[in-house]
Amino acid sequence: MKVLLGILRLTDQHFAQRDAHKLRGYIGRLWEEYDLLHNHAGDGRLQYRYPLVQYKVLHGIPHIIGLAEGAPLLAKIFLELKTLKIDEKIYENLHLELSHHETEFGDAGEAVTYQFVTPWLALNQQNYQKFRSFVLDWEKHSSVQHEMQVDMLQSILVNNVIAVAKALRYTVEQRHRPIVRVETCEVKFKDQPMLAFKGSFQMNFHLPDFIGLGKSPARGFGTVKRLLP
């Protein structure tokens, strides 16, 4: 199916990847009446759903990604955002670029290759220990090759894609077994070190460029981009 994808870039600024959640916080406070921008209910509670607006820093450039119902909200930000405050620094005279286009989403007849542009937070507290238990001589920044670990990540990846599909009201018809080629890395999440993954995967599924998979896609983690054959 076709889905609307919006991309808003602040092209004259250079941010660190850790600034993505600060950008989200600032935008969410400015337009708190639009829950898609921050994923919180009126009483302040977090809404556990796949975020249709996501904040990322890609190659130093801040991006806001809007998917489906989230895409039209980017036009409001584009027209009304005049200043931006990150930590104690105020940015003015912002240069914004906005684009919208329809992109394919759903089961594909052949394998599509994607790269994780930002680290993929695949594991939660429950499955982290299980993942670690398969390899006793654990090393940081190592390729994931143990069969049980690979199987586990394949299953998690499929569930991540299904979570996006549910948010877009799309039913996944095919049974998927993606090919995952990743290595471990360490990232800071809420000031705590966490195990993450970088690399690529193949799957018979169309995903829009720059959406996130896994934990905390709204903060920029797990961002994917299609690799051309």
C-alpha positions in Angstrom: 0.0 0.0 0.0 1.0 3.6 -0.3 1.7 5.7 2.8 2.4 9.4 3.1 5.9 10.3 4.3 7.0 13.8 5.4 10.6 14.9 6.0 11.4 18.2 7.7 15.1 19.1 7.9 16.9 21.9 9.7 19.7 22.2 7.2 21.7 25.0 8.7 22.2 23.3 12.0 24.6 20.7 13.2 23.5 18.6 16.2 24.7 15.5 18.0 22.6 12.3 17.9 21.9 12.7 21.6 20.1 15.9 20.8 17.2 14.1 19.0 15.2 13.7 22.2 15.8 17.3 23.1 14.3 18.4 19.8 11.3 16.1 20.5 10.8 17.7 23.9 11.0 21.2 22.6 8.6 20.6 19.7 6.2 18.6 21.9 6.0 21.4 24.4 5.3 24.0 21.7 2.4 22.0 20.2 1.3 19.9 23.2 -2.3 19.9 21.8 -1.1 17.5 19.1 -0.4 14.2 20.8 1.2 12.7 17.7 4.1 15.1 18.2 5.0 13.8 21.7 2.9 10.6 22.2 1.6 11.7 25.6 -2.0 11.7 26.7 -3.7 14.8 28.1 -2.9 13.7 31.7 0.8 13.4 30.8 0.9 9.6 30.6 3.0 8.0 27.8 0.9 6.4 25.1 2.5 3.0 24.2 2.0 3.0 20.4 4.3 3.2 17.4 5.2 6.9 16.9 4.0 8.5 13.7 6.3 11.5 14.3 10.0 10.8 14.9 13.0 13.0 15.7 16.4 12.1 14.4 19.9 13.6 13.9 21.3 12.1 10.7 24.8 13.0 9.7 24.6 15.9 12.1 21.4 17.4 10.5 18.2 17.4 12.6 15.2 15.6 11.0 11.6 15.3 11.9 9.9 12.4 10.1 6.1 12.2 9.8 4.4 9.0 8.7 0.7 8.7 7.6 -1.3 11.0 9.9 1.9 12.4 11.3 3.0 13.8 8.0 0.6 16.8 7.7 1.7 18.1 11.1 5.2 18.8 9.7 3.7 21.6 7.6 2.5 23.4 10.8 6.0 23.1 12.3 7.5 24.3 9.0 5.3 27.5 8.9 5.3 28.4 12.6 8.7 27.3 14.0 10.8 30.5 14.3 13.3 29.7 17.1 14.6 26.5 18.6 16.1 26.0 22.1 18.4 23.1 22.8 19.8 23.1 26.3 20.7 26.7 26.9 21.4 27.6 23.3 18.8 29.4 21.2 18.7 29.0 17.4 17.1 31.7 15.3 16.7 32.3 11.6 16.1 28.7 11.0 16.5 27.3 7.5 13.9 24.5 7.1 13.3 22.2 4.2 10.0 20.2 4.0 9.1 17.4 1.5 6.2 15.0 1.3 5.8 12.0 -0.9 3.9 8.7 -1.1 6.0 5.6 -0.5 5.4 1.9 -0.6 4.7 -0.1 2.6 4.0 -3.8 2.9 4.8 -7.3 1.8 7.2 -7.5 -1.2 7.7 -10.1 -3.8 11.5 -10.0 -3.4 14.0 -9.2 -0.7 14.8 -5.6 0.0 18.1 -4.6 1.8 18.1 -2.0 4.5 20.8 -0.4 6.5 20.5 0.8 10.1 21.5 4.5 9.8 21.3 4.8 13.6 21.8 2.1 16.3 19.0 -0.4 16.6 17.8 -0.9 20.2 16.4 -4.4 19.7 16.5 -5.8 23.3 14.4 -5.0 26.3 15.2 -5.9 29.9 13.5 -9.3 29.6 15.4 -10.6 26.5 18.7 -8.9 27.1 19.9 -11.6 29.6 18.7 -14.4 27.3 20.7 -12.8 24.4 23.8 -12.5 26.5 23.5 -16.1 27.8 24.2 -17.6 24.4 27.8 -16.4 24.3 30.0 -16.5 27.4 33.1 -14.8 26.0 31.2 -11.6 25.1 33.1 -8.8 23.3 32.0 -5.3 22.4 31.7 -4.3 18.8 31.5 -8.0 17.7 29.6 -9.5 14.8 26.5 -11.4 15.8 27.0 -14.9 14.5 25.7 -17.3 17.1 22.7 -19.1 15.6 20.5 -18.6 18.6 21.3 -14.9 18.8 20.7 -14.5 15.1 17.3 -16.3 15.3 16.4 -14.1 18.3 17.1 -10.9 16.4 15.3 -12.1 13.3 12.2 -12.7 15.4 12.5 -9.3 17.1 12.9 -7.6 13.8 9.7 -9.2 12.4 7.8 -8.0 15.5 9.2 -4.5 15.1 7.9 -4.4 11.5 4.5 -5.8 12.6 4.3 -2.9 15.2 4.7 -0.4 12.4 2.1 -2.3 10.3 -0.4 -2.2 13.2 0.0 1.6 13.5 -0.7 1.9 9.8 -3.6 -0.5 9.9 -1.9 -2.9 7.5 -2.2 -6.7 7.9 1.1 -8.6 7.2 0.1 -11.5 5.1 3.5 -13.2 4.5 5.6 -15.2 6.9 8.9 -13.5 7.1 12.4 -14.7 8.0 14.7 -11.8 7.4 18.5 -12.1 7.0 20.1 -10.0 9.7 23.8 -8.9 9.5 24.7 -6.8 12.5 27.4 -6.2 15.1 27.0 -5.0 18.6 27.7 -1.4 19.8 27.1 0.5 22.9 25.0 3.6 23.1 23.8 5.9 25.9 20.0 5.8 26.5 18.7 8.1 29.3 22.4 8.4 30.4 22.7 4.6 30.8 24.9 2.4 28.6 22.8 0.0 26.5 23.6 -2.7 24.0 22.6 -1.8 20.5 23.2 -3.1 16.9 24.4 -1.6 13.7 24.5 -3.2 10.3 21.9 -4.3 7.7 19.1 -6.7 7.0 17.2 -8.2 4.1 13.4 -8.7 4.2 10.6 -9.2 1.7 9.0 -6.0 2.9 8.7 -2.4 1.8 9.6 0.1 4.5 9.8 3.9 4.1 13.2 5.4 4.4 14.1 7.0 7.7 11.5 5.4 9.9 12.7 3.7 13.1 12.4 0.2 14.3 12.8 -1.3 17.8 12.9 0.7 21.0 12.6 4.5 21.0 12.2 5.2 17.3 10.7 8.6 18.3 14.2 9.5 19.7 15.9 8.5 16.5 17.0 4.9 17.2 16.8 2.1 14.7 16.5 4.4 11.7 16.5 2.4 8.4 17.3 3.3 4.8 16.9 1.1 1.8 20.2 0.1 0.0 20.0 0.2 -3.8 20.9 -3.1 -5.4 
